[in-house]
Protein backbone atom coordinates (compact mmCIF):
# COMPACT_ATOMS: atom_id res chain seq x y z
CA UNK A 1 0.00 0.00 0.00
CA UNK A 2 2.81 2.40 0.87
CA UNK A 3 4.30 2.13 -2.63
CA UNK A 4 0.90 2.71 -4.27
CA UNK A 5 -0.17 5.59 -2.03
CA UNK A 6 1.63 8.45 -3.83
CA UNK A 7 0.32 7.29 -7.19
CA UNK A 8 -3.35 6.87 -6.20
CA UNK A 9 -4.08 9.29 -3.35
CA UNK A 10 -4.92 12.05 -5.84
CA UNK A 11 -7.40 9.84 -7.70
CA UNK A 12 -8.99 8.80 -4.42
CA UNK A 13 -9.37 12.39 -3.24
CA UNK A 14 -10.69 13.48 -6.66
CA UNK A 15 -13.29 10.70 -6.45
CA UNK A 16 -14.50 12.06 -3.11
CA UNK A 17 -12.77 9.63 -0.75
CA UNK A 18 -10.89 10.79 2.35
CA UNK A 19 -7.86 8.54 1.86
CA UNK A 20 -6.26 5.81 -0.22
CA UNK A 21 -6.03 2.76 2.01
CA UNK A 22 -6.98 -0.90 2.26
CA UNK A 23 -10.51 0.02 3.32
CA UNK A 24 -10.99 1.95 0.10
CA UNK A 25 -9.80 -1.00 -1.98
CA UNK A 26 -12.46 -3.17 -0.28
CA UNK A 27 -15.19 -0.62 -0.99
CA UNK A 28 -17.36 -2.02 -3.77
CA UNK A 29 -18.25 1.50 -4.88
CA UNK A 30 -14.56 2.30 -5.51
CA UNK A 31 -14.39 0.01 -8.54
CA UNK A 32 -12.72 2.67 -10.69
CA UNK A 33 -9.88 2.97 -8.17
CA UNK A 34 -9.43 -0.80 -7.76
CA UNK A 35 -9.36 -1.28 -11.53
CA UNK A 36 -6.78 1.50 -11.87
CA UNK A 37 -4.57 -0.14 -9.24
CA UNK A 38 -4.77 -3.58 -10.83
CA UNK A 39 -4.16 -2.08 -14.28
CA UNK A 40 -1.10 -0.27 -12.96
CA UNK A 41 0.28 -3.45 -11.39
CA UNK A 42 -0.47 -5.49 -14.52
CA UNK A 43 1.87 -3.27 -16.54
CA UNK A 44 4.84 -4.19 -14.33
CA UNK A 45 6.61 -7.27 -15.72
CA UNK A 46 7.95 -8.13 -12.28
CA UNK A 47 4.41 -8.41 -10.83
CA UNK A 48 2.74 -11.73 -11.61
CA UNK A 49 -0.48 -11.07 -9.72
CA UNK A 50 -1.96 -9.82 -6.50
CA UNK A 51 -3.35 -11.40 -3.34
CA UNK A 52 -5.89 -9.55 -1.23
CA UNK A 53 -8.56 -9.99 1.40
CA UNK A 54 -12.12 -10.04 0.12
CA UNK A 55 -14.45 -7.15 0.85
CA UNK A 56 -16.83 -9.89 2.02
CA UNK A 57 -14.50 -10.83 4.89
CA UNK A 58 -10.83 -10.61 5.78
CA UNK A 59 -10.74 -14.38 6.26
CA UNK A 60 -11.42 -14.86 2.52
CA UNK A 61 -8.18 -14.66 0.57
CA UNK A 62 -8.46 -13.87 -3.13
CA UNK A 63 -5.81 -14.08 -5.82
CA UNK A 64 -5.48 -12.58 -9.25
CA UNK A 65 -2.84 -14.06 -11.56
CA UNK A 66 -1.97 -11.86 -14.49
CA UNK A 67 -1.82 -13.48 -17.91
CA UNK A 68 0.69 -11.15 -19.50
CA UNK A 69 1.82 -11.00 -23.11
CA UNK A 70 5.44 -11.68 -22.11
CA UNK A 71 4.38 -14.77 -20.15
CA UNK A 72 3.80 -17.13 -23.05
CA UNK A 73 0.70 -19.04 -24.04
CA UNK A 74 0.26 -20.56 -20.56
CA UNK A 75 1.71 -18.89 -17.48
CA UNK A 76 4.49 -20.87 -15.83
CA UNK A 77 2.72 -20.12 -12.54
CA UNK A 78 -0.12 -22.40 -13.64
CA UNK A 79 2.06 -25.37 -14.55
CA UNK A 80 2.05 -28.27 -14.23
CA UNK A 81 -1.53 -28.60 -15.36
CA UNK A 82 -3.41 -31.58 -14.02
CA UNK A 83 -6.84 -32.98 -13.50
CA UNK A 84 -8.58 -33.71 -10.24
CA UNK A 85 -11.74 -35.65 -9.63
CA UNK A 86 -14.34 -33.60 -7.79
CA UNK A 87 -17.32 -34.81 -5.87
CA UNK A 88 -19.83 -33.09 -3.61
CA UNK A 89 -17.65 -34.28 -0.69
CA UNK A 90 -14.48 -32.49 -1.86
CA UNK A 91 -13.95 -30.08 1.08
CA UNK A 92 -12.81 -27.08 -0.95
CA UNK A 93 -15.63 -27.52 -3.45
CA UNK A 94 -18.22 -27.96 -0.68
CA UNK A 95 -16.99 -24.76 0.97
CA UNK A 96 -17.10 -22.82 -2.31
CA UNK A 97 -20.63 -24.06 -3.05
CA UNK A 98 -21.78 -23.08 0.44
CA UNK A 99 -20.19 -19.62 0.24
CA UNK A 100 -21.86 -18.97 -3.11
CA UNK A 101 -25.23 -20.44 -2.13
CA UNK A 102 -24.97 -23.13 -4.80
CA UNK A 103 -25.68 -26.84 -4.76
CA UNK A 104 -24.22 -29.80 -6.63
CA UNK A 105 -26.58 -31.18 -9.27
CA UNK A 106 -26.26 -34.37 -11.27
CA UNK A 107 -27.59 -34.50 -14.79
CA UNK A 108 -28.20 -37.56 -16.88
N, C-alpha and C positions, 0 to 999 in steps of 0.2 A: 504494500500500500504506500509506503514512504516514497518509493521510486516513482509511483504513478501520480502521487499527489500534485506535484508542480504542473504536470501536464493537463490534469483534468479538473483542478479546483475552479478554474475560470468557467469551464463549461457547466459545472455543477451550480455555481453561483448565478450564472446567466439563466439557468433553467429554473431558478427560484428556490434552490436548496441552500441550507445553511452551511454545509460542509461537504467535502468529498471523503467518505469513510466507508467502512465495511457495511454499516447500516444502510447507506445509500445504495450500495450494490445489491442489497437484498430487497430493496424496495421495488415491487413489481411495476410501479408507475415510472420508474427511472430507466425504462428500457432503452431509451436513446443513449444514455450514459453507459450502460452495461455493454451495449453493442459497440460503442466507440472504443471502450477499453479492450474488448476482445479483438476488435479489428486492429487496434494498435499492436497488441501482443502477437497477433497472427503474422504481421509483417516482419517480425524479428526471427531470423533463421535459427537462432539459438534457443527459441522457445517452442517446445513441441506440444504444449497444451497448458491447461490450467486446471487446478483442483480448487473447489470452493464449497462452503457450507450452503445448503439449500435455504431459500427464504421460507421454506415450510418447516424448518427445524435445523438447528445446528448439528444435531446428531446424524443428519442425512448428508453424506459426502457425495458430491457430484464431480464428474470429470469431463473435460472437453479435450479431445485429442485433435490437433490440427492436421488435416490432410493438406500438406503444402506442395506446391509445384516442384520444389527441389527434392521432395521426399521419395520420388519414384511412384510407380503404379500402386503399390501397397506399402504403407508405412512399415518400417522395420520394427516399430513399437507394437505392431499388431501380429507379429510373427512369433512363433510358428502358429499357423492357423490349424485348428482342429475341430472336431465335432464332439459334442457331448449329448448323451441321451437325457432328456428332461421328462419328468413325470410330475403330477400334481404334488408329490411328496418331496421334490427337490427343495431344500430349505430356502435357498435364495429366490427361487421362482415363487414359492408360496408367499414369501415376504413381499415380493414385488407385486404380486396379484392382490394381496391384502391392502397394501399401501394405495394402490390405484383403484380399489373397489371393483376388481375384476374377478371372474371365476373361470376355471378351466372347463372347457367344453369339448366333448368328443363328437366327431362327426363320422358318419358312415359313408 
